[in-house]
């Protein structure tokens, strides 16, 4: 081929040399190409040598967002073939910085706008920004950074808000730590608040052989719950409870509560018992339990209890003893829940469902189920507020709780956090007393305790048992599983029920237990602890104490058989009829007295007054849950940090785009000037955001419920509202969700600067955080808490992948699987991002073609967010159902 420059200088080949039109009839010849290269830009209007223009319109046409300074009706717009540099840019989804010809339209560059008509290009003023292709300036958000000729805005006001919030949180943290140290240095002391003592109170104390010497400072008649204005001071006394008459070796001063020698503790004991008597009315009411032929077997037909028969009258203190695996806890569970494989359970002499009385019954489990983020007082106070009669005012409740704390010898640690097993704050014995206090705070008419003295030192154990003895004298029925107690604790029990291998060995008065076994040939050495010897006997290790080794020495089966043949119902000895002491005959009997209709009606009325209203429970539970969030500050700050870090990483990944995250096909007639389309950047930002939010929020979402399943089961079994508890736990997460979403959105907004407004982006991120927390709630109900975070993270990543980006939703539709993708909040989240980043550019690019290409729907941002919110709510409802079902399985 001839040199182009030479051809251009050859006059014979100049345009003027072609006078014959037939020369241009065949444009496939070399002569035509040589002729084209000979033309200059003044002749073709194209800057690329050898290029010929392509007509775009027959009149002056300039679409919105384009700059057409040279075209008019006489010279309509044309398109010129691009230079190789421009072609490379267009192939890489960019635009050429210059027009390729005099009449070629140019997309209005970023930082400027081209008013309709496209004849002028005006730089954006400060306070506005102009993305590429703008035909009018866009006002920046308040506080955003938008200098002169800005192509995007940087939302700084939200950044300032985040900095302010973080600074405030830091100040609160420092202040909280300082207050915590101050509170530890200033140990609280129990301070007596005055109450009014009535005749009923005096009679209740008199039943305990206690002297309520009081001084009245304000004469006021009190007939129920203490009023806020009550002002009667309990003067220091030395109250005592007379010990029952027993054999000398069994005599104990366990009933003597004169160990509460300090004036404050004397007053606390009096006050606690007065409050308790007012709440329980056990003088007239109370609960007794009779069971006959009680048996229980597992789903695998393994019999744990066999033919247990006995009676627990109102106001007695009954101990259940036996070796490991004897069925003690199973028996208590059967009595508490009123369920067994066979046999009958009567309450007040009538077969009734135990659920009816759950507000009047307390249960202290063997494991100390308390909230470690709360203080000793806060744990007990919450129980009191939730379960005491609704007529009690808060001042009376707090006074009652303080007196109970003093009785439990916890005053010096009442403002100390309880802690957990991994990071204990108070001792194990103190945790046990807190667990007991939580149930006593409810003023129960009956209380079941599973090894209440385990983990306690001798002094603490004796203190707990003396308190239980005192409340039993008020008419509260106390049933405790006890394992090898000290002698002074052992003789505190009015009755004993001894089990061996799931069967009865003895049921009767405590003081008659040793004589019963002596009648069987066992000997109790002088100065020995009868409880230890009895435990050896009923666990098959009593051979050393037996004078008839062949009959009863080491075989529990013979003891069981003898009891069922001779001992049950007092057949062998009148001592087995339980009530040999006339002073206690009103509390001890073989069978409980059947309650009258009047008593049942009174119990029903009492139950109606017990417990806070649903709205009050919502308030108290929400207050407690928020306090937990504040106390668990490490997790809270770590979640915020992870959310901000995730936003930083995702923002940096889109930083180089300078806010330009979508390129489409121009509308006709400028379609042929389009660069390579970019349909992926906008939805990919949504995909990455969904995955980042999942990583940041899934694990904390599991911890909300995963750590508290035992707490829920304990409280719901006591009559707490399940819905109030669950609703409050959900509501307590809203502040941390709000703050975490704000941190994430600020980082991604400042760095990625998408066209999507900060408000819209924050709303989308917020509801997606909400959805992931809901998903994590489901996970926390299904798996162990140590496995929950990992599974929740995995599921959140799967939801992100189901966002309709890879594979695109258009491909999913071909598989007829769109319905499955639509079940995920991820696809709605991505669609919301797509709408807000693409719809504003519909005047410039054909966004409908883009949406059809990837399968996402435009223009439904509100619907997208509403469906994410709905899915998150459905997740929570499913988690609530699972929580209830799990509780039933546990039962």
C-alpha positions in Angstrom: 0.0 0.0 0.0 1.3 3.5 -0.9 2.5 5.8 1.9 -0.4 7.8 3.1 1.4 11.1 3.3 2.6 10.7 -0.2 -0.8 9.9 -1.3 -2.1 13.0 0.4 0.4 15.2 -1.5 -0.5 13.6 -4.9 -2.7 16.0 -6.6 -4.1 13.3 -8.8 -5.6 11.6 -5.8 -6.9 14.7 -4.0 -10.6 15.0 -3.6 -10.7 17.6 -6.2 -9.1 15.1 -8.7 -12.2 12.9 -8.4 -14.7 14.6 -10.7 -16.3 11.3 -11.7 -18.9 10.2 -9.1 -18.4 6.7 -10.2 -15.1 6.7 -8.3 -17.1 6.5 -5.0 -19.5 3.9 -6.1 -17.4 1.1 -4.8 -16.1 1.8 -1.3 -14.3 -1.5 -1.0 -11.5 -0.6 -3.3 -8.0 0.5 -2.5 -8.7 3.8 -4.3 -11.5 4.6 -1.9 -9.3 4.0 1.1 -6.5 6.0 -0.3 -9.0 8.8 -1.0 -10.3 8.6 2.6 -6.9 8.9 4.1 -6.3 11.9 1.9 -9.1 13.8 3.6 -8.5 16.2 6.5 -10.6 16.9 9.5 -11.8 20.1 8.0 -13.4 18.1 5.3 -14.7 15.0 7.3 -15.1 16.6 10.7 -13.4 13.6 12.3 -10.0 13.8 14.0 -8.9 10.3 13.3 -7.2 10.3 9.9 -9.0 8.1 7.4 -12.2 8.3 9.3 -15.5 9.2 7.8 -18.4 10.5 10.0 -21.6 8.6 10.7 -24.8 10.6 10.8 -26.6 10.4 14.1 -29.6 12.6 13.3 -31.1 14.8 10.6 -31.5 17.8 12.8 -29.8 19.3 15.9 -30.3 16.5 18.5 -28.5 16.5 21.8 -29.8 14.2 24.5 -29.8 15.1 28.2 -26.4 14.8 29.8 -24.5 15.4 26.6 -22.4 18.4 25.5 -23.0 19.3 21.8 -21.4 22.7 21.3 -20.9 22.6 17.5 -24.0 21.0 16.1 -27.1 22.9 14.8 -29.8 22.2 12.3 -27.5 22.8 9.4 -24.8 20.6 10.9 -26.5 17.7 12.8 -24.5 15.6 15.2 -22.3 12.9 13.8 -20.3 10.1 15.2 -16.7 9.5 14.3 -14.6 6.3 14.6 -12.6 6.6 17.8 -8.8 6.8 18.0 -7.1 3.7 19.3 -6.7 5.4 22.7 -10.4 6.2 22.8 -11.3 2.7 21.7 -9.3 1.2 24.5 -11.0 3.5 27.1 -14.5 2.6 25.8 -13.6 -1.1 25.9 -12.7 -0.7 29.6 -16.0 0.9 30.5 -14.6 4.4 30.4 -15.5 7.4 28.2 -13.2 9.4 26.0 -12.2 12.7 27.4 -12.6 14.4 24.0 -15.0 14.2 21.2 -13.7 12.3 18.2 -15.1 14.9 15.7 -16.3 18.4 15.4 -20.0 17.4 15.5 -19.7 14.4 17.8 -21.7 14.7 21.1 -19.6 14.3 24.3 -21.0 13.1 27.6 -20.9 15.9 30.0 -17.8 15.4 32.1 -18.0 14.9 35.9 -17.8 18.1 37.9 -19.8 20.0 35.3 -23.4 20.0 34.1 -24.7 20.6 30.6 -28.2 22.2 30.6 -30.8 20.8 28.2 -29.7 21.6 24.6 -26.1 20.8 25.5 -24.6 24.0 24.1 -23.0 25.1 27.4 -20.9 23.3 30.0 -21.0 24.9 33.5 -18.8 23.8 36.5 -20.8 22.9 39.6 -20.8 25.4 42.3 -19.6 24.6 45.8 -22.4 22.8 47.7 -23.5 20.9 44.7 -22.0 18.0 42.7 -22.3 16.8 39.2 -21.6 13.2 38.3 -20.7 12.4 34.7 -23.6 13.0 32.4 -25.4 15.6 34.5 -27.8 18.1 33.0 -28.4 19.9 36.3 -26.4 20.2 39.6 -27.4 18.0 42.5 -27.6 19.6 45.9 -25.2 18.1 48.4 -26.5 16.7 51.7 -26.2 18.9 54.7 -22.6 18.8 56.0 -21.2 17.0 53.0 -17.9 18.0 51.4 -18.6 19.4 48.0 -16.0 21.9 46.7 -16.3 23.7 43.4 -16.6 21.3 40.3 -17.2 18.2 42.4 -18.2 15.0 40.7 -19.4 13.4 43.9 -20.2 14.3 47.5 -18.4 13.1 50.6 -20.9 12.8 53.5 -19.0 14.3 56.4 -21.9 15.1 58.7 -22.6 11.4 59.5 -18.8 11.0 60.1 -18.9 13.8 62.6 -22.0 12.2 64.2 -20.1 8.9 64.5 -17.1 10.6 66.0 -19.4 12.4 68.5 -21.1 9.1 69.4 -17.8 7.3 69.9 -16.5 10.1 72.0 -19.6 10.0 74.2 -19.4 6.3 74.5 -15.7 6.6 75.5 -16.6 9.2 78.1 -19.4 7.0 79.5 -17.0 4.0 79.6 -14.4 6.0 81.6 -17.1 7.3 83.9 -18.6 3.9 84.4 -15.2 2.4 85.3 -14.5 5.2 87.7 -17.9 4.7 89.3 -17.4 1.0 89.5 -14.1 1.5 91.4 -15.7 4.0 93.7 -18.6 1.7 94.5 -16.2 -1.2 95.3 -14.3 1.0 97.7 -17.5 2.1 99.5 -19.1 -1.1 100.7 -22.8 -0.7 101.3 -24.5 -1.5 104.6 -28.0 -2.6 105.1 -30.1 0.4 106.1 -33.5 -0.3 107.6 -36.4 1.4 106.0 -39.5 1.8 108.2 -42.6 -0.4 107.7 -45.9 -0.6 109.5 -46.3 -3.7 111.6 -49.9 -5.0 111.8 -51.6 -7.5 114.1 -51.3 -10.1 111.4 -47.5 -9.4 111.2 -47.2 -9.8 115.0 -49.1 -13.0 114.9 -46.9 -14.3 112.1 -43.8 -13.5 114.1 -45.4 -15.0 117.2 -45.9 -18.2 115.3 -42.1 -18.3 114.9 -41.6 -17.7 118.6 -40.1 -14.3 117.7 -40.7 -11.0 119.5 -41.4 -8.2 117.1 -40.6 -5.3 119.5 -41.2 -2.3 117.5 -41.6 1.4 117.9 -44.3 3.2 116.0 -43.3 6.6 114.6 -46.3 7.2 112.4 -49.6 5.8 113.3 -51.0 4.3 110.1 -53.2 1.3 109.5 -51.7 -1.1 107.0 -53.7 -3.9 105.7 -51.8 -5.2 102.8 -48.8 -4.1 100.8 -46.7 -1.5 102.5 -47.4 2.0 101.4 -44.7 4.4 100.3 -45.4 6.5 103.4 -45.1 3.7 106.0 -42.8 4.7 108.8 -42.4 2.2 111.5 -39.0 1.2 112.7 -38.1 -2.3 113.8 -36.0 -2.1 116.9 -33.2 -4.5 117.4 -34.3 -7.8 118.9 -32.7 -11.2 119.3 -35.4 -13.4 117.7 -35.2 -17.1 118.1 -37.0 -20.1 116.8 -37.4 -22.8 119.3 -35.7 -26.1 118.4 -37.8 -29.2 118.2 -37.5 -31.7 121.0 -35.4 -34.6 119.8 -33.0 -37.1 121.1 -29.9 -35.5 122.7 -27.6 -36.6 119.9 -30.0 -35.0 117.4 -30.5 -31.8 119.3 -29.3 -28.8 117.4 -29.5 -25.1 117.6 -30.2 -24.9 113.9 -33.5 -23.3 114.5 -31.9 -20.5 116.5 -31.5 -17.5 114.3 -29.8 -15.4 117.0 -26.6 -15.6 115.0 -28.0 -12.5 113.3 -26.7 -10.6 116.2 -26.0 -7.2 114.5 -29.0 -4.9 114.9 -29.3 -4.5 111.2 -29.6 -8.2 110.5 -32.1 -8.7 113.3 -34.2 -6.0 111.7 -33.7 -7.5 108.3 -34.9 -10.9 109.4 -38.0 -9.5 111.1 -38.8 -7.3 108.1 -38.2 -10.0 105.5 -40.5 -12.4 107.4 -43.2 -9.7 107.8 -43.1 -8.9 104.1 -43.2 -12.6 103.2 -46.2 -13.3 105.4 -48.0 -10.4 103.8 -47.3 -11.7 100.3 -48.0 -15.4 100.9 -51.0 -15.4 103.3 -49.8 -18.9 104.2 -51.6 -18.7 107.5 -54.9 -19.1 105.6 -53.6 -20.6 102.4 -50.4 -22.5 101.4 -49.6 -25.5 99.2 -49.3 -29.2 100.1 -48.4 -32.1 97.9 -49.4 -35.7 97.9 -48.1 -38.3 95.5 -49.0 -42.0 95.2 -47.5 -44.7 93.0 -45.3 -42.1 91.3 -43.1 -43.7 88.6 -41.2 -42.2 85.7 -39.4 -43.7 82.7 -37.5 -42.3 79.8 -38.5 -42.5 76.2 -36.1 -45.5 76.0 -38.2 -47.3 78.7 -35.5 -46.8 81.4 -37.3 -46.6 84.7 -35.9 -43.8 86.9 -38.6 -43.6 89.6 -40.6 -46.6 90.9 -43.8 -46.4 92.9 -42.9 -43.4 95.1 -45.6 -42.5 97.6 -45.6 -39.7 100.2 -47.0 -36.5 101.5 -45.5 -33.0 101.9 -47.9 -30.9 104.1 -48.1 -27.2 104.0 -45.4 -25.4 106.0 -43.1 -28.4 106.3 -39.4 -28.5 105.5 -38.8 -31.8 103.6 -35.4 -33.1 102.7 -34.9 -35.6 99.8 -31.8 -37.7 100.2 -30.2 -40.4 98.2 -27.1 -41.4 96.3 -26.1 -40.3 92.8 -28.7 -41.6 90.3 -31.2 -42.4 93.0 -33.9 -40.2 91.2 -33.9 -37.2 93.5 -33.9 -34.6 90.8 -36.4 -36.6 88.7 -38.8 -36.7 91.6 -38.6 -33.0 92.1 -39.1 -32.4 88.4 -42.1 -34.7 88.5 -43.6 -32.8 91.4 -42.8 -29.4 89.9 -44.3 -30.2 86.5 -47.1 -32.4 87.7 -46.1 -35.1 85.1 -45.0 -38.7 85.5 -45.3 -41.9 83.6 -47.7 -43.3 86.2 -49.2 -42.4 89.6 -51.1 -39.4 90.9 -50.0 -36.0 92.2 -52.3 -34.0 94.3 -52.1 -30.3 95.3 -54.0 -29.4 98.4 -55.6 -32.9 98.2 -56.9 -32.5 94.7 -55.4 -33.7 91.4 -54.6 -30.5 89.6 -52.2 -29.2 87.0 -49.1 -27.8 88.6 -49.0 -25.1 85.9 -51.9 -23.4 87.7 -49.6 -22.7 90.7 -46.4 -21.8 88.9 -46.6 -18.2 90.1 -46.7 -19.4 93.7 -43.9 -22.0 93.4 -40.1 -21.3 93.3 -37.4 -23.6 92.0 -33.7 -23.3 92.8 -31.8 -25.5 90.3 -28.5 -27.1 91.2 -26.7 -25.0 88.6 -26.6 -21.3 89.6 -28.7 -19.8 86.8 -28.1 -16.1 87.2 -27.2 -13.2 84.9 -23.5 -12.4 85.2 -23.8 -8.9 83.8 -26.1 -7.8 86.6 -25.2 -7.2 90.2 -26.4 -9.3 93.1 -29.1 -6.8 94.0 -30.2 -6.3 90.4 -30.7 -10.1 89.9 -32.8 -10.4 93.0 -34.7 -7.1 92.5 -35.7 -8.1 88.9 -37.2 -11.3 90.2 -39.1 -9.4 92.9 -40.5 -6.8 90.5 -41.6 -9.5 88.1 -43.2 -11.9 90.6 -44.4 -10.1 93.7 -48.0 -8.9 94.0 -48.7 -6.1 91.5 -50.2 -4.0 94.3 -46.8 -3.5 95.9 -45.1 -0.2 95.1 -41.5 -0.1 94.1 -40.3 1.3 97.4 -41.7 -1.7 99.3 -40.3 -4.1 96.7 -36.8 -2.6 97.1 -37.0 -2.6 100.9 -38.1 -6.2 100.8 -35.2 -7.1 98.5 -32.7 -5.3 100.7 -33.9 -7.2 103.8 -33.6 -10.5 101.9 -30.1 -9.6 100.8 -29.2 -8.9 104.4 -30.7 -12.2 105.5 -28.6 -14.0 102.9 -25.4 -12.2 104.1 -24.9 -10.6 100.7 -25.1 -7.0 101.7 -21.3 -6.4 101.3 -21.5 -7.7 97.7 -24.9 -6.5 96.7 -23.5 -4.0 94.2 -20.9 -6.5 92.8 -21.4 -8.1 89.4 -22.2 -11.8 89.7 -20.0 -12.8 86.8 -20.0 -16.2 85.1 -18.2 -19.5 85.4 -15.5 -18.3 82.9 -15.0 -15.0 84.7 -16.4 -15.1 88.2 -16.6 -12.0 90.3 -18.2 -13.3 93.5 -17.6 -16.6 95.1 -19.4 -19.8 94.2 -21.2 -19.8 97.6 -22.4 -16.3 97.0 -23.7 -17.2 93.6 -25.6 -20.0 95.2 -27.1 -17.6 97.7 -28.1 -15.3 94.8 -29.8 -18.2 93.1 -31.8 -18.9 96.3 -32.5 -15.2 96.8 -34.0 -14.9 93.3 -36.7 -17.5 94.2 -37.2 -16.2 97.8 -37.7 -12.7 96.3 -40.9 -14.0 94.7 -42.4 -14.8 98.1 -43.4 -18.3 97.1 -45.8 -20.5 98.9 -43.7 -23.5 98.1 -40.1 -23.7 97.1 -38.1 -26.6 95.6 -34.3 -26.5 96.0 -31.8 -28.8 94.3 -28.9 -29.1 96.6 -29.0 -25.5 98.0 -25.9 -26.0 100.1 -23.6 -27.4 97.4 -20.5 -25.3 97.1 -21.2 -23.4 100.4 -19.0 -23.3 103.4 -20.5 -24.5 106.7 -21.5 -21.1 107.9 -23.2 -20.1 104.6 -24.9 -23.4 104.4 -26.3 -23.1 107.9 -27.4 -19.6 107.2 -29.4 -20.6 104.2 -31.0 -23.5 105.9 -32.0 -21.4 108.9 -33.6 -18.9 106.6 -35.5 -21.7 104.9 -36.5 -23.1 108.3 -37.9 -19.7 109.3 -40.0 -19.3 106.1 -41.4 -22.8 106.6 -42.6 -21.8 110.0 -44.7 -19.1 108.2 -46.4 -21.8 106.2 -44.2 -21.9 103.1 -43.6 -25.5 102.0 -39.9 -26.2 101.5 -38.6 -29.2 99.6 -34.9 -29.6 99.2 -32.6 -32.1 97.7 -29.8 -32.5 100.1 -26.6 -34.5 99.8 -24.7 -35.5 103.0 -25.6 -32.5 105.2 -24.1 -31.6 108.5 -26.0 -32.7 111.5 -27.3 -29.2 112.4 -28.7 -28.9 108.9 -30.0 -32.4 108.8 -32.2 -32.0 111.9 -33.6 -28.8 110.6 -35.8 -30.8 108.2 -39.2 -31.8 109.5 -39.5 -34.7 107.1 -37.2 -36.9 105.0 -37.7 -38.9 101.9 -34.9 -41.3 101.3 -34.4 -42.8 97.8 -32.2 -45.7 96.6 -32.1 -46.8 92.9 -35.3 -44.8 92.2 -37.3 -46.4 95.0 -38.3 -45.4 98.5 -36.3 -46.5 101.5 -37.9 -44.2 104.1 -40.5 -41.4 104.2 -41.3 -39.8 107.6 -40.2 -37.5 110.3 -36.5 -36.6 110.4 -36.3 -37.3 114.1 -37.6 -40.8 113.5 -35.3 -41.7 110.7 -32.5 -43.0 112.9 -34.8 -45.0 115.1 -36.3 -46.6 112.1 -33.0 -47.8 110.9 -32.0 -48.8 114.4 -35.1 -51.0 114.5 -33.8 -52.7 111.3 -30.6 -53.6 113.1 -28.3 -50.6 112.3 -26.3 -48.9 114.9 -25.5 -45.1 115.1 -22.2 -44.5 116.9 -22.2 -41.8 119.5 -21.2 -38.3 118.4 -21.7 -39.4 114.8 -23.6 -37.5 112.1 -26.8 -39.5 111.5 -27.0 -38.0 108.0 -23.7 -39.6 107.0 -24.7 -43.0 108.4 -28.0 -42.9 106.7 -26.4 -42.0 103.4 -24.0 -45.0 103.7 -27.0 -47.2 104.5 -29.2 -46.2 101.5 -26.3 -46.3 99.1 -25.4 -49.9 100.0 -22.4 -49.1 102.2 -24.0 -49.6 105.6 -22.7 -53.1 106.3 -20.4 -51.8 109.0 -23.3 -50.4 110.9 -25.6 -53.5 110.6 -26.0 -56.1 113.3 -27.8 -58.3 110.8 -25.4 -58.2 107.8 -27.1 -61.0 105.9 -30.4 -59.2 105.9 -29.7 -55.5 105.4 -25.9 -55.2 105.4 -25.1 -54.1 101.9 -28.2 -54.6 99.9 -30.5 -51.7 99.1 -33.0 -54.0 97.5 -33.8 -55.5 100.8 -34.3 -52.0 102.3 -36.6 -51.1 99.5 -38.6 -54.3 99.8 -39.0 -54.0 103.5 -40.3 -50.4 103.2 -42.9 -51.3 100.7 -44.0 -54.4 102.6 -43.9 -52.9 106.2 -42.9 -49.3 106.4 -45.2 -47.5 104.0 -48.2 -45.7 105.5 -46.8 -46.4 109.0 -47.6 -50.1 109.2 -44.5 -51.1 111.1 -44.2 -48.5 113.8 -46.3 -45.7 115.0 -43.2 -43.5 114.7 -43.6 -43.9 110.9 -46.9 -42.0 111.1 -44.6 -38.9 111.1 -46.3 -36.7 113.6 -45.3 -37.9 117.1 -44.7 -34.4 118.3 -47.9 -32.6 119.1 -46.3 -29.2 118.7 -45.8 -30.0 115.0 -48.9 -32.1 114.3 -50.4 -29.2 112.5 -47.7 -29.3 110.0 -46.9 -33.0 109.8 -49.4 -35.6 108.7 -49.5 -38.7 106.6 -51.8 -37.1 104.1 -52.4 -33.4 103.5 -55.8 -32.0 104.3 -57.9 -31.4 101.3 -58.5 -27.7 100.7 -62.0 -26.3 100.6 -63.6 -24.4 97.8 -63.1 -21.2 99.8 -59.4 -21.9 100.0 -59.1 -22.6 96.3 -60.9 -19.4 95.5 -58.5 -17.5 97.8 -55.5 -19.2 96.1 -57.0 -18.2 92.7 -57.4 -14.6 93.8 -53.8 -14.6 95.2 -52.5 -15.9 91.9 -54.3 -13.2 90.0 -52.5 -10.5 92.0 -49.1 -12.2 91.6 -46.7 -10.9 89.0 -46.2 -7.6 87.1 -48.6 -6.8 84.2 -47.4 -7.6 80.7 -46.5 -4.0 80.0 -44.6 -3.8 83.3 -42.7 -7.0 82.4 -41.9 -5.5 79.0 -40.5 -2.4 80.8 -38.4 -4.3 83.4 -37.1 -6.9 81.0 -36.1 -4.2 78.5 -34.4 -2.3 81.2 -32.5 -5.4 82.2 -31.6 -6.3 78.7 -30.3 -2.8 77.9 -28.3 -2.9 81.2 -26.8 -6.2 80.0 -25.8 -4.5 76.7 -24.1 -1.7 78.6 -22.3 -4.1 80.9 -21.1 -6.3 78.1 -19.2 -3.4 76.6 -16.4 -5.5 75.2 -18.7 -7.3 72.8 -20.5 -4.0 72.0 -17.4 -2.1 71.1 -15.9 -5.1 69.2 -19.1 -5.3 67.1 -18.9 -1.6 66.3 -15.2 -1.9 65.4 -15.9 -4.9 63.1 -18.7 -3.0 61.4 -16.5 0.0 60.8 -13.7 -2.2 59.6 -16.0 -4.0 57.2 -17.2 -0.7 55.8 -13.6 0.5 55.5 -12.6 -2.6 53.5 -15.7 -2.5 51.2 -15.3 1.2 50.7 -11.7 0.9 49.7 -12.6 -1.7 47.1 -14.8 0.8 45.4 -12.7 3.9 46.1 -11.0 4.0 42.7 -14.4 4.2 40.9 -14.9 7.8 42.2 -18.5 7.1 42.7 -19.1 5.9 39.1 -20.5 2.4 39.7 -22.7 2.0 36.6 -22.4 2.4 32.8 -25.0 1.4 30.4 -26.1 1.9 26.8 -27.0 5.4 25.7 -30.4 6.1 24.4 -30.9 6.3 20.6 -29.7 7.9 18.5 -26.4 8.0 20.5 -26.4 4.2 21.3 -23.4 3.5 19.0 -21.3 5.9 21.1 -21.7 3.8 24.2 -18.7 2.4 26.1 -18.6 -1.2 27.3 -21.4 -1.6 29.9 -20.8 -2.0 33.6 -23.8 -3.8 35.0 -21.9 -5.4 37.9 -20.3 -2.7 40.0 -23.5 -1.5 41.6 -25.0 -4.9 42.5 -21.6 -6.1 43.6 -21.4 -3.3 46.1 -24.7 -4.6 47.4 -23.4 -8.2 47.5 -20.2 -7.2 49.3 -22.2 -5.1 51.8 -24.5 -8.0 52.5 -21.6 -10.3 53.2 -19.8 -7.7 55.3 -22.9 -7.0 57.4 -23.3 -10.7 57.8 -19.8 -11.1 59.1 -20.2 -8.1 61.5 -23.5 -8.9 63.0 -24.2 -12.7 62.8 -22.0 -13.7 65.8 -23.3 -10.9 68.1 -26.8 -11.9 67.1 -26.3 -15.4 68.3 -25.0 -14.2 71.7 -28.2 -12.3 72.4 -30.2 -15.5 73.1 -27.5 -18.3 72.9 -26.2 -17.4 76.4 -29.6 -17.1 78.1 -31.6 -20.2 77.3 -31.3 -21.4 80.9 -32.5 -18.0 82.2 -35.5 -18.1 79.9 -36.5 -21.6 81.0 -36.2 -20.7 84.6 -38.2 -17.5 84.3 -40.9 -18.8 82.0 -41.4 -21.8 84.4 -42.1 -19.3 87.1 -44.8 -17.5 85.2 -42.9 -14.8 83.4 -44.4 -13.8 80.1 -42.5 -15.5 77.3 -43.5 -12.9 74.8 -42.4 -10.0 77.0 -39.0 -11.6 77.6 -38.5 -12.3 73.9 -39.7 -8.9 72.8 -37.5 -7.2 75.2 -34.4 -9.1 74.1 -35.2 -8.1 70.5 -35.8 -4.5 71.4 -32.6 -4.3 73.4 -30.6 -5.1 70.3 -31.9 -2.1 68.4 -29.4 0.5 69.8 -26.4 -1.7 68.9 -27.9 -2.5 65.5 -28.5 1.2 64.9 -24.9 2.2 66.0 -23.2 -0.6 64.1 -25.1 0.1 60.9 -24.2 3.8 61.2 -20.5 3.0 61.5 -20.6 0.7 58.5 -22.6 3.1 56.4 -20.3 6.1 57.2 -17.2 4.2 56.2 -18.6 2.9 52.9 -20.2 6.3 52.2 -17.1 8.3 52.7 -14.9 6.0 50.6 -17.1 4.6 47.9 -19.2 7.8 47.5 -22.0 6.0 45.6 -24.7 8.1 44.0 -27.1 6.5 46.5 -27.9 9.1 49.3 -26.6 8.4 52.7 -30.1 8.2 54.2 -31.2 5.6 51.7 -28.0 3.6 52.1 -28.2 3.7 55.9 -31.9 2.6 55.8 -31.0 -0.4 53.6 -28.0 -1.3 55.8 -30.0 -0.9 59.0 -32.8 -3.3 57.9 -30.3 -5.8 56.7 -28.5 -5.7 60.1 -32.0 -6.4 61.5 -32.5 -9.4 59.2 -29.2 -10.9 60.1 -29.8 -10.6 63.8 -33.1 -12.4 63.2 -31.3 -15.2 61.4 -28.8 -15.4 64.2 -31.7 -15.8 66.7 -32.8 -18.9 64.9 -29.3 -20.3 64.9 -29.0 -19.7 68.6 -32.2 -21.8 69.2 -31.0 -24.8 67.1 -27.3 -25.4 68.0 -25.0 -25.2 71.0 -23.9 -21.7 71.9 -20.2 -22.6 71.1 -21.2 -23.6 67.6 -23.7 -20.9 66.9 -21.4 -18.0 65.8 -19.7 -20.1 63.2 -22.9 -21.4 61.7 -24.5 -18.0 61.8 -21.6 -16.5 59.9 -21.8 -19.3 57.3 -25.5 -18.8 56.8 -25.2 -15.0 56.5 -22.6 -15.5 53.7 -25.0 -17.8 51.9 -27.7 -15.2 52.2 -25.3 -12.7 50.6 -24.5 -15.1 47.8 -28.2 -15.4 47.1 -28.2 -11.7 46.3 -28.8 -12.2 42.6 -25.3 -11.1 41.5 -23.4 -14.3 40.9 -25.1 -16.2 39.4 -27.2 -13.3 38.1 -30.9 -13.4 38.9 -31.6 -13.5 35.1 -29.9 -16.9 35.0 -31.7 -18.0 38.1 -35.0 -17.3 36.4 -34.0 -19.7 33.6 -33.6 -22.4 36.3 -37.1 -21.5 37.6 -35.5 -20.9 41.0 -36.2 -17.2 41.5 -38.7 -18.0 44.3 -35.9 -19.6 46.3 -33.6 -16.5 45.9 -36.5 -14.3 46.8 -36.7 -16.0 50.2 -33.4 -14.5 51.1 -33.1 -10.9 52.3 -29.9 -10.6 50.2 -31.7 -10.3 46.8 -34.0 -7.6 48.1 -31.0 -5.8 49.6 -29.0 -5.9 46.4 -32.1 -4.8 44.5 -32.5 -1.8 46.7 -28.8 -0.8 46.1 -29.4 -1.3 42.3 -32.5 0.9 42.3 -30.9 3.8 44.1 -27.7 3.8 42.1 -29.2 3.3 38.7 -32.6 4.8 38.6 -31.4 8.5 38.8 -29.4 7.9 35.6 -32.4 6.6 33.6 -32.4 9.8 31.4 -28.8 9.0 30.3 -28.7 5.2 29.9 -31.2 2.5 29.0 -31.6 1.1 32.5 -34.4 -1.2 31.5 -32.1 -3.1 29.3 -29.6 -3.3 32.2 -32.2 -4.6 34.6 -33.4 -7.2 32.1 -29.8 -8.3 31.6 -29.1 -9.0 35.3 -32.7 -9.8 36.3 -33.2 -7.2 39.1 -36.2 -5.0 39.3 -36.0 -1.2 39.4 -38.0 1.4 41.2 -39.2 -0.7 44.2 -36.8 0.6 46.9 -39.6 0.9 49.5 -40.9 -2.5 48.8 -37.3 -4.0 49.0 -36.7 -2.5 52.4 -40.2 -3.6 53.6 -39.6 -7.2 52.6 -36.2 -7.2 54.3 -37.9 -6.0 57.4 -40.6 -8.6 57.0 -38.1 -11.4 56.5 -36.2 -10.3 59.6 -39.4 -10.3 61.6 -40.3 -13.8 60.3 -36.9 -15.0 61.4 -37.6 -13.7 64.9 -41.1 -15.3 65.0 -39.6 -18.6 64.0 -36.9 -18.2 66.7 -39.6 -17.5 69.2 -41.5 -20.7 68.2 -38.3 -22.7 68.4 -37.5 -21.3 71.8 -40.9 -22.4 73.1 -40.6 -25.8 71.4 -37.1 -26.2 72.8 -38.4 -25.5 76.3 -41.0 -28.2 75.9 -38.4 -30.7 74.8 -36.3 -29.8 77.8 -39.3 -30.4 80.0 
